[in-house]
């Protein structure tokens, strides 16, 4: 369902499964496309333009199965980086 004020997508949605999720601006081809499964993460990147002059870009990483210890460690490091930035940056001051 579209939200009020939605004008259109800000870019074509990107969806990469497994190793394809690490490719910047991944676009599937017959040779590179992978079927979604339970064993690897999937990255989804989408966004929209809104009539209030705003544009969004939302990236989500999901795992439908049990992440490996390495995947958990990587996710934790990224989360720690986000928390560190949030505690350091002070916008509008």
Beta strands, then each sheet from edge to edge (+ up, - down):
strand 1: 6-9
strand 2: 14-17
strand 3: 42-46
strand 4: 48-50
strand 5: 54-55
strand 6: 58-62
sheet 1: 1+ 4- 5+
sheet 2: 2+ 3- 6+
end
